[in-house]
């Protein structure tokens, strides 16, 4: 991650899991990034990437961009949600399907 983001990764399989045998894509990695450059005291922008096991060049991952604003009760409310799919740049980039 770079200096303009703060985040964390959660994955549904252990680090020693053999992804070469995960043909059903059961292992998932969730990458959460808060965009510091766009965040303020009352607004937070978060990007979520959902990666499944990728065993060929047609792989892509799902992303969500969420914008939160602080509500009247100091809780956070979702005010914007965008989603889509992205191809892996190191496998050709472009739009899904990625071949």
MOJOUR-V706286 format. One record per helix or strand. SS is the DSSP state (h for helix, s for strand). FROM is the first residue (numbers start at 1). TO is the last residue. If there is no record, write none. Layout:
BEGIN
[[SS/FROM/TO] [SS/FROM/TO]]
END
This chain:
BEGIN
[[s/5/11] [h/19/21] [s/28/35] [h/36/38] [s/40/40] [s/43/52] [s/60/70] [s/76/87] [h/89/91]]
END
